[in-house]
Amino acid sequence: MKSSLLVSLGFTFLAALAFDSCKQEQNFPVVPVISFKEFKKFSDGSATCTINFTDGDGDIGLEQTDVNAPFNIGSKYHYNLYLVYYYQDASGIWQPFDNDPTTPKMDTLMYPYRIQNLTQDGQKKSLQGEISVRLESPYSPPPSLIPGAFKFKIVLIDRALHISNEVDTGPITQ
């Protein structure tokens, strides 16, 4: 009786070990890596932008209580996902849009987001997934100001302040 119980437990342990080894943690760099997935417009004038991401140390996202330096209001790390607006000028060159051309400093049109903490308790360190953000209407200057195509350049910042690669959406028509 004891030997069949030990064999049964041993078999269960080996099966669990084999199953767990099939789900080994993938090794990703600790600096987030992003790729553009899609930009989807809706009839109400809003849109969603979706990116894929990987992060080797699993520190994507912030808690609502993360408001002390370096995540304090006014810091570039208060937000952890940035979409920066670019338009194609008459000569075909992509330019950042200046919200206030009357000032000497460039005031680039950008959409900052604060992505919530994606790391769950007990989760293996590396993360892989999608992040979608909603852009409310209007998310672009009117066609009378910027005729033609525009795009967003996107970066993601993790809690260790690693800044991802920069990707863009590709041209989007008005």
N, CA and C atoms as a LAMMPS dump frame, in Angstrom:
ITEM: TIMESTEP
0
ITEM: NUMBER OF ATOMS
522
ITEM: BOX BOUNDS ff ff ff
-5.0000000000000000e+02 5.0000000000000000e+02
-5.0000000000000000e+02 5.0000000000000000e+02
-5.0000000000000000e+02 5.0000000000000000e+02
ITEM: ATOMS id mol type element x y z
1 1 1 N 0.827 -1.202 0
2 1 2 C 0 0 0
3 1 3 C 0.864 1.255 0
4 2 1 N 1.895 1.255 0.904
5 2 2 C 2.769 2.408 0.974
6 2 3 C 3.545 2.569 -0.326
7 3 1 N 3.991 1.478 -0.917
8 3 2 C 4.789 1.578 -2.141
9 3 3 C 3.939 2.095 -3.303
10 4 1 N 2.664 1.701 -3.397
11 4 2 C 1.832 2.215 -4.492
12 4 3 C 1.527 3.699 -4.275
13 5 1 N 1.41 4.124 -3.029
14 5 2 C 1.213 5.541 -2.729
15 5 3 C 2.458 6.326 -3.116
16 6 1 N 3.646 5.794 -2.784
17 6 2 C 4.896 6.459 -3.146
18 6 3 C 5.068 6.514 -4.656
19 7 1 N 4.738 5.431 -5.347
20 7 2 C 4.829 5.425 -6.803
21 7 3 C 3.858 6.45 -7.385
22 8 1 N 2.651 6.487 -6.853
23 8 2 C 1.644 7.443 -7.318
24 8 3 C 2.112 8.873 -7.077
25 9 1 N 2.623 9.16 -5.874
26 9 2 C 3.137 10.492 -5.573
27 9 3 C 4.337 10.825 -6.45
28 10 1 N 5.223 9.836 -6.632
29 10 2 C 6.391 10.043 -7.493
30 10 3 C 5.98 10.352 -8.915
31 11 1 N 4.997 9.615 -9.44
32 11 2 C 4.51 9.851 -10.79
33 11 3 C 3.878 11.238 -10.895
34 12 1 N 3.082 11.614 -9.894
35 12 2 C 2.438 12.931 -9.879
36 12 3 C 3.495 14.025 -9.87
37 13 1 N 4.549 13.85 -9.055
38 13 2 C 5.625 14.831 -8.974
39 13 3 C 6.333 14.958 -10.317
40 14 1 N 6.652 13.82 -10.957
41 14 2 C 7.326 13.846 -12.251
42 14 3 C 6.447 14.482 -13.324
43 15 1 N 5.156 14.2 -13.292
44 15 2 C 4.229 14.8 -14.262
45 15 3 C 4.165 16.312 -14.056
46 16 1 N 4.095 16.741 -12.803
47 16 2 C 4.059 18.18 -12.508
48 16 3 C 5.359 18.844 -12.938
49 17 1 N 6.491 18.194 -12.694
50 17 2 C 7.786 18.732 -13.086
51 17 3 C 7.884 18.837 -14.603
52 18 1 N 7.43 17.813 -15.301
53 18 2 C 7.459 17.839 -16.765
54 18 3 C 6.555 18.939 -17.304
55 19 1 N 5.363 19.093 -16.722
56 19 2 C 4.432 20.134 -17.167
57 19 3 C 5.033 21.513 -16.92
58 20 1 N 5.652 21.703 -15.74
59 20 2 C 6.239 22.994 -15.404
60 20 3 C 7.416 23.306 -16.316
61 21 1 N 8.182 22.3 -16.689
62 21 2 C 9.329 22.553 -17.56
63 21 3 C 8.881 22.973 -18.954
64 22 1 N 7.683 22.568 -19.352
65 22 2 C 7.15 23 -20.65
66 22 3 C 6.804 24.479 -20.633
67 23 1 N 6.544 25.012 -19.462
68 23 2 C 6.143 26.408 -19.323
69 23 3 C 7.28 27.233 -18.719
70 24 1 N 8.532 26.939 -19.119
71 24 2 C 9.658 27.66 -18.559
72 24 3 C 9.555 29.132 -18.892
73 25 1 N 10.081 29.907 -17.98
74 25 2 C 10.084 31.346 -18.167
75 25 3 C 10.964 31.708 -19.356
76 26 1 N 10.447 32.558 -20.215
77 26 2 C 11.236 32.996 -21.363
78 26 3 C 12.213 34.077 -20.892
79 27 1 N 13.359 34.114 -21.513
80 27 2 C 14.362 35.114 -21.164
81 27 3 C 14.255 36.285 -22.125
82 28 1 N 13.838 37.426 -21.593
83 28 2 C 13.765 38.657 -22.356
84 28 3 C 14.738 39.652 -21.738
85 29 1 N 15.178 40.655 -22.492
86 29 2 C 16.019 41.701 -21.904
87 29 3 C 15.25 42.445 -20.809
88 30 1 N 15.988 43.014 -19.828
89 30 2 C 15.327 43.761 -18.754
90 30 3 C 14.803 45.107 -19.244
91 31 1 N 15.333 45.587 -20.353
92 31 2 C 14.808 46.807 -20.97
93 31 3 C 13.598 46.392 -21.801
94 32 1 N 12.448 47.051 -21.603
95 32 2 C 11.257 46.66 -22.379
96 32 3 C 11.508 46.765 -23.883
97 33 1 N 10.927 45.835 -24.615
98 33 2 C 10.977 45.856 -26.076
99 33 3 C 9.527 45.908 -26.559
100 34 1 N 9.242 46.883 -27.421
101 34 2 C 7.874 47.044 -27.901
102 34 3 C 7.828 46.926 -29.418
103 35 1 N 6.659 46.567 -29.908
104 35 2 C 6.376 46.582 -31.345
105 35 3 C 4.948 47.077 -31.522
106 36 1 N 4.722 47.754 -32.616
107 36 2 C 3.391 48.284 -32.904
108 36 3 C 2.491 47.163 -33.394
109 37 1 N 1.267 47.12 -32.881
110 37 2 C 0.298 46.119 -33.329
111 37 3 C -0.777 46.743 -34.215
112 38 1 N -1.537 47.719 -33.651
113 38 2 C -2.592 48.316 -34.479
114 38 3 C -3.055 49.659 -33.934
115 39 1 N -3.588 50.454 -34.854
116 39 2 C -4.253 51.709 -34.526
117 39 3 C -5.643 51.587 -35.114
118 40 1 N -6.649 51.67 -34.26
119 40 2 C -8.025 51.441 -34.708
120 40 3 C -8.873 52.672 -34.403
121 41 1 N -9.487 53.241 -35.466
122 41 2 C -10.358 54.41 -35.313
123 41 3 C -11.804 53.96 -35.127
124 42 1 N -12.562 54.757 -34.354
125 42 2 C -13.969 54.454 -34.115
126 42 3 C -14.844 55.592 -34.636
127 43 1 N -16.102 55.297 -34.878
128 43 2 C -17.023 56.27 -35.475
129 43 3 C -17.265 57.485 -34.58
130 44 1 N -17.029 57.367 -33.262
131 44 2 C -17.234 58.512 -32.372
132 44 3 C -16.032 59.458 -32.364
133 45 1 N -15.021 59.192 -33.206
134 45 2 C -13.85 60.06 -33.288
135 45 3 C -12.712 59.636 -32.374
136 46 1 N -12.919 58.629 -31.557
137 46 2 C -11.85 58.135 -30.689
138 46 3 C -11.077 57.033 -31.425
139 47 1 N -10.041 56.527 -30.787
140 47 2 C -9.233 55.461 -31.38
141 47 3 C -8.558 54.675 -30.268
142 48 1 N -8.045 53.501 -30.603
143 48 2 C -7.178 52.762 -29.69
144 48 3 C -5.865 52.498 -30.404
145 49 1 N -4.81 52.511 -29.616
146 49 2 C -3.486 52.179 -30.106
147 49 3 C -2.999 50.994 -29.284
148 50 1 N -2.553 49.943 -29.95
149 50 2 C -2.127 48.718 -29.271
150 50 3 C -0.69 48.397 -29.638
151 51 1 N 0.1 48.083 -28.598
152 51 2 C 1.477 47.645 -28.804
153 51 3 C 1.666 46.276 -28.157
154 52 1 N 2.625 45.527 -28.65
155 52 2 C 3.091 44.299 -28.008
156 52 3 C 4.321 44.673 -27.196
157 53 1 N 4.572 43.941 -26.107
158 53 2 C 5.758 44.239 -25.306
159 53 3 C 6.327 42.972 -24.691
160 54 1 N 7.612 43.03 -24.373
161 54 2 C 8.269 42.029 -23.53
162 54 3 C 9.103 42.787 -22.513
163 55 1 N 9.298 42.167 -21.345
164 55 2 C 10.136 42.768 -20.304
165 55 3 C 10.692 41.645 -19.438
166 56 1 N 12.002 41.543 -19.372
167 56 2 C 12.655 40.439 -18.687
168 56 3 C 12.544 40.438 -17.186
169 57 1 N 12.446 41.63 -16.567
170 57 2 C 12.35 41.647 -15.106
171 57 3 C 10.943 41.964 -14.614
172 58 1 N 9.984 42.035 -15.518
173 58 2 C 8.569 42.097 -15.149
174 58 3 C 8.131 43.319 -14.372
175 59 1 N 8.782 44.447 -14.604
176 59 2 C 8.424 45.639 -13.826
177 59 3 C 7.735 46.703 -14.682
178 60 1 N 6.725 46.269 -15.392
179 60 2 C 5.925 47.181 -16.217
180 60 3 C 4.739 47.675 -15.4
181 61 1 N 4.525 48.981 -15.416
182 61 2 C 3.347 49.564 -14.781
183 61 3 C 3.623 50.169 -13.429
184 62 1 N 2.705 51.041 -13.047
185 62 2 C 2.798 51.772 -11.785
186 62 3 C 1.528 51.592 -10.976
187 63 1 N 1.684 51.636 -9.671
188 63 2 C 0.529 51.659 -8.765
189 63 3 C 0.037 53.098 -8.657
190 64 1 N -1.208 53.294 -8.261
191 64 2 C -1.719 54.645 -8.038
192 64 3 C -0.935 55.354 -6.947
193 65 1 N -0.38 54.585 -6.017
194 65 2 C 0.377 55.172 -4.903
195 65 3 C 1.81 55.527 -5.284
196 66 1 N 2.236 55.182 -6.495
197 66 2 C 3.586 55.529 -6.954
198 66 3 C 3.604 56.996 -7.384
199 67 1 N 3.722 57.88 -6.389
200 67 2 C 3.7 59.315 -6.676
201 67 3 C 4.914 60.039 -6.101
202 68 1 N 5.801 59.304 -5.437
203 68 2 C 7.038 59.904 -4.946
204 68 3 C 8.084 59.826 -6.045
205 69 1 N 9.113 60.697 -5.921
206 69 2 C 10.182 60.724 -6.92
207 69 3 C 10.734 59.323 -7.124
208 70 1 N 10.977 58.918 -8.323
209 70 2 C 10.968 59.691 -9.568
210 70 3 C 9.622 59.703 -10.288
211 71 1 N 8.57 59.165 -9.648
212 71 2 C 7.263 59.048 -10.299
213 71 3 C 6.323 60.202 -9.956
214 72 1 N 6.871 61.261 -9.356
215 72 2 C 6.058 62.395 -8.93
216 72 3 C 5.497 63.17 -10.129
217 73 1 N 4.422 63.89 -9.872
218 73 2 C 3.818 64.728 -10.911
219 73 3 C 4.854 65.746 -11.36
220 74 1 N 4.968 65.929 -12.651
221 74 2 C 5.953 66.85 -13.212
222 74 3 C 7.208 66.135 -13.689
223 75 1 N 7.442 64.938 -13.2
224 75 2 C 8.589 64.146 -13.651
225 75 3 C 8.218 63.434 -14.947
226 76 1 N 9.201 63.228 -15.813
227 76 2 C 8.903 62.486 -17.05
228 76 3 C 8.563 61.033 -16.757
229 77 1 N 8.843 60.564 -15.532
230 77 2 C 8.538 59.181 -15.161
231 77 3 C 7.182 59.035 -14.469
232 78 1 N 6.455 60.156 -14.302
233 78 2 C 5.102 60.053 -13.73
234 78 3 C 4.224 59.207 -14.652
235 79 1 N 4.447 59.365 -15.942
236 79 2 C 3.759 58.548 -16.941
237 79 3 C 4.75 57.509 -17.449
238 80 1 N 4.242 56.383 -17.946
239 80 2 C 5.152 55.333 -18.385
240 80 3 C 4.921 54.865 -19.825
241 81 1 N 4.015 55.518 -20.517
242 81 2 C 3.807 55.245 -21.943
243 81 3 C 3.539 56.58 -22.624
244 82 1 N 4.287 56.846 -23.672
245 82 2 C 4.132 58.11 -24.388
246 82 3 C 3.853 57.86 -25.857
247 83 1 N 2.843 58.56 -26.377
248 83 2 C 2.564 58.601 -27.811
249 83 3 C 2.822 60.034 -28.248
250 84 1 N 3.793 60.226 -29.125
251 84 2 C 4.17 61.562 -29.583
252 84 3 C 3.685 61.72 -31.024
253 85 1 N 2.976 62.816 -31.27
254 85 2 C 2.327 63.077 -32.556
255 85 3 C 3.326 63.65 -33.567
256 86 1 N 3.351 63.078 -34.772
257 86 2 C 4.155 63.585 -35.888
258 86 3 C 3.251 63.723 -37.103
259 87 1 N 3.523 64.743 -37.923
260 87 2 C 2.788 64.912 -39.167
261 87 3 C 3.788 64.962 -40.312
262 88 1 N 3.29 64.681 -41.51
263 88 2 C 4.149 64.709 -42.688
264 88 3 C 4.009 66.067 -43.353
265 89 1 N 5.126 66.816 -43.426
266 89 2 C 5.055 68.15 -44.023
267 89 3 C 5.008 68.045 -45.554
268 90 1 N 4.909 69.203 -46.22
269 90 2 C 4.736 69.248 -47.678
270 90 3 C 5.88 68.569 -48.427
271 91 1 N 7.077 68.533 -47.816
272 91 2 C 8.212 67.895 -48.489
273 91 3 C 8.346 66.417 -48.124
274 92 1 N 7.379 65.89 -47.359
275 92 2 C 7.377 64.481 -47.019
276 92 3 C 8.173 64.126 -45.773
277 93 1 N 8.679 65.129 -45.057
278 93 2 C 9.467 64.91 -43.837
279 93 3 C 8.518 64.846 -42.636
280 94 1 N 8.752 63.868 -41.746
281 94 2 C 7.943 63.754 -40.527
282 94 3 C 8.426 64.76 -39.493
283 95 1 N 7.498 65.562 -38.982
284 95 2 C 7.81 66.63 -38.028
285 95 3 C 6.948 66.481 -36.78
286 96 1 N 7.487 66.783 -35.587
287 96 2 C 6.631 66.837 -34.402
288 96 3 C 5.724 68.064 -34.512
289 97 1 N 4.521 67.94 -34
290 97 2 C 3.569 69.057 -34.056
291 97 3 C 3.777 69.955 -32.842
292 98 1 N 3.972 71.246 -33.082
293 98 2 C 4.163 72.221 -32.009
294 98 3 C 2.799 72.764 -31.588
295 99 1 N 2.39 72.442 -30.347
296 99 2 C 1.094 72.906 -29.821
297 99 3 C 1.011 74.421 -29.726
298 100 1 N 2.148 75.074 -29.475
299 100 2 C 2.144 76.528 -29.316
300 100 3 C 3.333 77.13 -30.052
301 101 1 N 3.182 77.39 -31.358
302 101 2 C 4.301 77.91 -32.132
303 101 3 C 4.703 79.342 -31.761
304 102 1 N 3.927 80.001 -30.884
305 102 2 C 4.269 81.37 -30.485
306 102 3 C 5.358 81.405 -29.422
307 103 1 N 5.696 80.253 -28.824
308 103 2 C 6.756 80.219 -27.805
309 103 3 C 8.045 79.699 -28.45
310 104 1 N 9.195 80.135 -27.913
311 104 2 C 10.46 79.669 -28.511
312 104 3 C 10.734 78.176 -28.278
313 105 1 N 10.188 77.618 -27.213
314 105 2 C 10.414 76.205 -26.91
315 105 3 C 9.343 75.356 -27.6
316 106 1 N 9.778 74.263 -28.197
317 106 2 C 8.845 73.339 -28.858
318 106 3 C 7.921 72.717 -27.82
319 107 1 N 6.63 72.826 -28.038
320 107 2 C 5.619 72.231 -27.159
321 107 3 C 4.951 71.104 -27.945
322 108 1 N 5.623 69.963 -27.987
323 108 2 C 5.201 68.846 -28.818
324 108 3 C 3.889 68.251 -28.327
325 109 1 N 3.008 67.952 -29.27
326 109 2 C 1.752 67.288 -28.949
327 109 3 C 2.061 65.84 -28.599
328 110 1 N 1.773 65.463 -27.358
329 110 2 C 1.99 64.081 -26.942
330 110 3 C 0.886 63.644 -26.003
331 111 1 N 0.691 62.336 -25.994
332 111 2 C -0.313 61.729 -25.134
333 111 3 C 0.409 60.828 -24.136
334 112 1 N 0.474 61.273 -22.865
335 112 2 C 1.105 60.441 -21.844
336 112 3 C 0.064 59.551 -21.164
337 113 1 N 0.459 58.333 -20.846
338 113 2 C -0.427 57.393 -20.164
339 113 3 C 0.302 56.798 -18.969
340 114 1 N -0.467 56.464 -17.981
341 114 2 C 0.058 55.809 -16.788
342 114 3 C -0.517 54.395 -16.764
343 115 1 N 0.273 53.447 -17.239
344 115 2 C -0.153 52.051 -17.31
345 115 3 C -0.087 51.464 -15.903
346 116 1 N -1.136 50.765 -15.502
347 116 2 C -1.168 50.164 -14.16
348 116 3 C -0.171 49.024 -14.06
349 117 1 N 0.195 48.674 -12.844
350 117 2 C 1.148 47.605 -12.578
351 117 3 C 0.625 46.297 -13.181
352 118 1 N 1.41 45.68 -14.053
353 118 2 C 0.998 44.454 -14.724
354 118 3 C 1.54 43.202 -14.052
355 119 1 N 2.443 43.36 -13.083
356 119 2 C 3.048 42.213 -12.417
357 119 3 C 2.106 41.693 -11.34
358 120 1 N 1.742 40.426 -11.427
359 120 2 C 0.85 39.827 -10.438
360 120 3 C 1.676 39.089 -9.399
361 121 1 N 1.157 39.007 -8.171
362 121 2 C 1.842 38.279 -7.108
363 121 3 C 2.09 36.847 -7.539
364 122 1 N 3.287 36.371 -7.257
365 122 2 C 3.63 34.988 -7.564
366 122 3 C 3.958 34.747 -9.023
367 123 1 N 3.88 35.768 -9.838
368 123 2 C 4.132 35.617 -11.265
369 123 3 C 5.629 35.49 -11.511
370 124 1 N 5.976 34.699 -12.501
371 124 2 C 7.371 34.649 -12.911
372 124 3 C 7.763 36.037 -13.401
373 125 1 N 9.03 36.329 -13.339
374 125 2 C 9.494 37.689 -13.614
375 125 3 C 9.179 38.208 -15.013
376 126 1 N 9.507 37.45 -16.041
377 126 2 C 9.374 38.009 -17.386
378 126 3 C 7.905 38.199 -17.765
379 127 1 N 7.675 39.262 -18.52
380 127 2 C 6.322 39.588 -18.986
381 127 3 C 6.313 39.689 -20.499
382 128 1 N 5.199 39.285 -21.077
383 128 2 C 4.976 39.42 -22.507
384 128 3 C 3.489 39.662 -22.683
385 129 1 N 3.122 40.629 -23.51
386 129 2 C 1.703 40.869 -23.713
387 129 3 C 1.426 42.055 -24.613
388 130 1 N 0.213 42.598 -24.45
389 130 2 C -0.255 43.744 -25.224
390 130 3 C -0.687 44.839 -24.271
391 131 1 N -0.511 46.056 -24.72
392 131 2 C -1.052 47.217 -24.011
393 131 3 C -1.857 48.01 -25.029
394 132 1 N -3.107 48.304 -24.686
395 132 2 C -3.966 49.137 -25.533
396 132 3 C -4.352 50.375 -24.752
397 133 1 N -4.286 51.515 -25.416
398 133 2 C -4.732 52.763 -24.803
399 133 3 C -5.762 53.409 -25.709
400 134 1 N -6.67 54.123 -25.087
401 134 2 C -7.733 54.799 -25.826
402 134 3 C -7.382 56.275 -25.973
403 135 1 N -7.498 56.776 -27.189
404 135 2 C -7.299 58.189 -27.478
405 135 3 C -8.672 58.789 -27.726
406 136 1 N -9.037 59.709 -26.873
407 136 2 C -10.345 60.353 -27.02
408 136 3 C -10.299 61.355 -28.168
409 137 1 N -11.454 61.666 -28.713
410 137 2 C -11.578 62.621 -29.806
411 137 3 C -11.442 64.038 -29.257
412 138 1 N -10.768 64.932 -29.91
413 138 2 C -9.932 64.726 -31.076
414 138 3 C -8.507 64.36 -30.652
415 139 1 N -7.908 63.394 -31.282
416 139 2 C -6.547 62.994 -30.954
417 139 3 C -5.55 63.542 -31.98
418 140 1 N -6.057 64.306 -32.934
419 140 2 C -5.218 64.87 -33.981
420 140 3 C -5.671 66.296 -34.259
421 141 1 N -4.744 67.19 -34.606
422 141 2 C -5.181 68.521 -35.048
423 141 3 C -6.096 68.375 -36.254
424 142 1 N -6.981 69.354 -36.466
425 142 2 C -7.923 69.238 -37.595
426 142 3 C -7.192 69.205 -38.939
427 143 1 N -7.808 68.535 -39.932
428 143 2 C -7.18 68.448 -41.263
429 143 3 C -6.84 69.814 -41.865
430 144 1 N -7.55 70.884 -41.439
431 144 2 C -7.225 72.214 -41.97
432 144 3 C -5.828 72.66 -41.501
433 145 1 N -5.384 72.207 -40.32
434 145 2 C -4.036 72.532 -39.838
435 145 3 C -2.994 71.553 -40.358
436 146 1 N -3.331 70.291 -40.342
437 146 2 C -2.407 69.23 -40.753
438 146 3 C -3.106 68.362 -41.798
439 147 1 N -3.025 68.745 -43.082
440 147 2 C -3.636 67.881 -44.094
441 147 3 C -2.762 66.645 -44.308
442 148 1 N -3.376 65.554 -44.633
443 148 2 C -2.599 64.362 -44.956
444 148 3 C -2.376 63.451 -43.777
445 149 1 N -1.249 62.767 -43.807
446 149 2 C -0.975 61.695 -42.852
447 149 3 C -0.305 62.199 -41.573
448 150 1 N -0.49 61.417 -40.528
449 150 2 C 0.211 61.638 -39.267
450 150 3 C 0.577 60.269 -38.71
451 151 1 N 1.376 60.251 -37.656
452 151 2 C 1.732 59.009 -36.976
453 151 3 C 2.09 59.325 -35.531
454 152 1 N 2.176 58.295 -34.723
455 152 2 C 2.633 58.427 -33.353
456 152 3 C 3.92 57.644 -33.184
457 153 1 N 4.874 58.233 -32.474
458 153 2 C 6.054 57.499 -32.02
459 153 3 C 5.772 57.118 -30.574
460 154 1 N 6.128 55.889 -30.214
461 154 2 C 5.712 55.322 -28.926
462 154 3 C 6.923 54.806 -28.158
463 155 1 N 6.96 55.092 -26.836
464 155 2 C 7.955 54.5 -25.937
465 155 3 C 7.258 54.058 -24.656
466 156 1 N 7.836 53.042 -24.009
467 156 2 C 7.343 52.484 -22.753
468 156 3 C 8.484 52.54 -21.742
469 157 1 N 8.18 52.917 -20.505
470 157 2 C 9.194 53.021 -19.451
471 157 3 C 8.8 52.092 -18.31
472 158 1 N 9.743 51.278 -17.838
473 158 2 C 9.427 50.377 -16.721
474 158 3 C 9.786 51.027 -15.384
475 159 1 N 9.491 50.338 -14.283
476 159 2 C 9.715 50.911 -12.948
477 159 3 C 11.187 51.133 -12.624
478 160 1 N 12.083 50.409 -13.297
479 160 2 C 13.521 50.62 -13.102
480 160 3 C 14.019 51.768 -13.981
481 161 1 N 13.09 52.449 -14.654
482 161 2 C 13.348 53.598 -15.523
483 161 3 C 14.078 53.211 -16.807
484 162 1 N 13.974 51.951 -17.195
485 162 2 C 14.476 51.524 -18.496
486 162 3 C 13.502 52.012 -19.556
487 163 1 N 14.021 52.647 -20.582
488 163 2 C 13.184 53.168 -21.663
489 163 3 C 13.277 52.217 -22.853
490 164 1 N 12.126 51.795 -23.339
491 164 2 C 12.059 50.837 -24.449
492 164 3 C 12.609 51.442 -25.727
493 165 1 N 12.687 50.59 -26.725
494 165 2 C 12.924 51.072 -28.083
495 165 3 C 11.747 51.951 -28.483
496 166 1 N 11.95 52.759 -29.508
497 166 2 C 10.884 53.63 -30.012
498 166 3 C 10.307 52.998 -31.268
499 167 1 N 8.994 52.897 -31.314
500 167 2 C 8.318 52.4 -32.517
501 167 3 C 7.323 53.45 -32.976
502 168 1 N 6.93 53.355 -34.236
503 168 2 C 5.861 54.258 -34.68
504 168 3 C 4.738 53.462 -35.318
505 169 1 N 3.619 54.143 -35.431
506 169 2 C 2.402 53.497 -35.911
507 169 3 C 2.398 53.319 -37.416
508 170 1 N 3.299 54.008 -38.101
509 170 2 C 3.189 54.086 -39.546
510 170 3 C 2.153 55.144 -39.88
511 171 1 N 2.069 55.566 -41.125
512 171 2 C 1.15 56.653 -41.498
513 171 3 C -0.309 56.313 -41.21
514 172 1 N -1.006 57.291 -40.665
515 172 2 C -2.447 57.199 -40.407
516 172 3 C -3.088 58.352 -41.16
517 173 1 N -4.131 58.079 -41.914
518 173 2 C -4.801 59.148 -42.647
519 173 3 C -5.898 59.753 -41.792
520 174 1 N -6.174 61.025 -42.054
521 174 2 C -7.197 61.748 -41.281
522 174 3 C -8.578 61.186 -41.523
